[in-house]
Amino acid sequence: MSGLAGTVYNAVLRSNTTMLFTVFGAAFGLQLAFDTGSEKVWDSINKGRQWKDIKQKYMEAPEDDE
């Protein structure tokens, strides 16, 4: 093996522990990226219809009792 395949094998696949950490790290990173991306798409599609967009209309100003 030489080139890129050899480098990947020596860096990641040679040790089970290293491979395990690589798989878990990649899964965590991909989940974070997918969640962030899907939330941005959802927010752009539903802009103006979510509670975070309209709550200022329904929140009452605090009253002064002096």
FIDOKOL-991287 format. One record per residue (C-alpha): residue in one letter; residue number from 1; x, z, y. Coordinates in pm, 1 decimal, decimal comma, m for minus. Example, Ala and Ser with C-alpha at 12.3 -4.5 7.8 and 13.67 -1.06 7.14 Angstrom:
<sites>
<resn a resi 1 xx 1230,0 zz 780,0 yy m450,0>
<resn s resi 2 xx 1367,0 zz 714,0 yy m106,0>
</sites>
This chain:
<sites>
<resn m resi 1 xx 0,0 zz 0,0 yy 0,0>
<resn s resi 2 xx 121,4 zz m80,9 yy 342,0>
<resn g resi 3 xx m10,6 zz m120,0 yy 689,2>
<resn l resi 4 xx m339,4 zz 29,2 yy 795,5>
<resn a resi 5 xx m461,6 zz 108,8 yy 443,7>
<resn g resi 6 xx m146,4 zz 304,8 yy 366,2>
<resn t resi 7 xx m167,8 zz 496,0 yy 692,1>
<resn v resi 8 xx m531,6 zz 590,5 yy 631,4>
<resn y resi 9 xx m454,4 zz 697,2 yy 275,7>
<resn n resi 10 xx m159,5 zz 913,0 yy 379,2>
<resn a resi 11 xx m342,4 zz 1067,6 yy 675,9>
<resn v resi 12 xx m688,6 zz 1128,6 yy 531,2>
<resn l resi 13 xx m738,6 zz 1056,5 yy 162,9>
<resn r resi 14 xx m431,7 zz 1210,3 yy 2,3>
<resn s resi 15 xx m559,7 zz 1569,3 yy 21,9>
<resn n resi 16 xx m912,7 zz 1671,1 yy m74,3>
<resn t resi 17 xx m919,6 zz 1933,8 yy 198,8>
<resn t resi 18 xx m819,6 zz 1686,5 yy 467,6>
<resn m resi 19 xx m1077,1 zz 1436,9 yy 343,7>
<resn l resi 20 xx m1347,2 zz 1705,8 yy 344,4>
<resn f resi 21 xx m1269,2 zz 1805,1 yy 703,1>
<resn t resi 22 xx m1263,2 zz 1438,4 yy 805,3>
<resn v resi 23 xx m1603,0 zz 1371,4 yy 648,5>
<resn f resi 24 xx m1759,8 zz 1682,7 yy 805,7>
<resn g resi 25 xx m1603,6 zz 1606,9 yy 1143,5>
<resn a resi 26 xx m1724,1 zz 1247,9 yy 1133,6>
<resn a resi 27 xx m2074,8 zz 1357,3 yy 1030,4>
<resn f resi 28 xx m2087,9 zz 1611,1 yy 1312,6>
<resn g resi 29 xx m1966,0 zz 1356,7 yy 1567,1>
<resn l resi 30 xx m2207,5 zz 1086,8 yy 1451,2>
<resn q resi 31 xx m2499,7 zz 1329,9 yy 1455,3>
<resn l resi 32 xx m2413,6 zz 1439,3 yy 1808,0>
<resn a resi 33 xx m2382,0 zz 1078,5 yy 1925,5>
<resn f resi 34 xx m2709,6 zz 975,5 yy 1758,0>
<resn d resi 35 xx m2901,5 zz 1275,2 yy 1897,3>
<resn t resi 36 xx m2769,3 zz 1218,9 yy 2248,7>
<resn g resi 37 xx m2841,2 zz 847,1 yy 2237,9>
<resn s resi 38 xx m3191,7 zz 883,6 yy 2097,7>
<resn e resi 39 xx m3276,1 zz 1153,5 yy 2354,4>
<resn k resi 40 xx m3162,8 zz 925,7 yy 2638,5>
<resn v resi 41 xx m3377,5 zz 641,1 yy 2502,5>
<resn w resi 42 xx m3678,0 zz 875,1 yy 2464,6>
<resn d resi 43 xx m3634,1 zz 1010,5 yy 2818,9>
<resn s resi 44 xx m3608,2 zz 660,8 yy 2967,2>
<resn i resi 45 xx m3921,0 zz 540,6 yy 2784,7>
<resn n resi 46 xx m4123,8 zz 850,5 yy 2881,6>
<resn k resi 47 xx m3993,6 zz 902,5 yy 3235,9>
<resn g resi 48 xx m4253,1 zz 1074,1 yy 3453,7>
<resn r resi 49 xx m4467,4 zz 1189,1 yy 3161,8>
<resn q resi 50 xx m4265,1 zz 1484,2 yy 3035,5>
<resn w resi 51 xx m4296,2 zz 1846,8 yy 3138,6>
<resn k resi 52 xx m3950,6 zz 1849,6 yy 3295,1>
<resn d resi 53 xx m4060,6 zz 1564,2 yy 3524,5>
<resn i resi 54 xx m4398,9 zz 1706,2 yy 3634,0>
<resn k resi 55 xx m4360,3 zz 2084,2 yy 3622,4>
<resn q resi 56 xx m4297,0 zz 2114,9 yy 3998,1>
<resn k resi 57 xx m4659,7 zz 2000,4 yy 4054,2>
<resn y resi 58 xx m4796,5 zz 2289,2 yy 3849,1>
<resn m resi 59 xx m4558,9 zz 2570,6 yy 3936,0>
<resn e resi 60 xx m4687,6 zz 2806,3 yy 4203,0>
<resn a resi 61 xx m4469,3 zz 2914,3 yy 4492,5>
<resn p resi 62 xx m4395,4 zz 3289,2 yy 4490,6>
<resn e resi 63 xx m4615,2 zz 3483,4 yy 4729,2>
<resn d resi 64 xx m4478,6 zz 3738,6 yy 4975,2>
<resn d resi 65 xx m4675,3 zz 4066,0 yy 4972,5>
<resn e resi 66 xx m4546,0 zz 4210,2 yy 5296,4>
</sites>
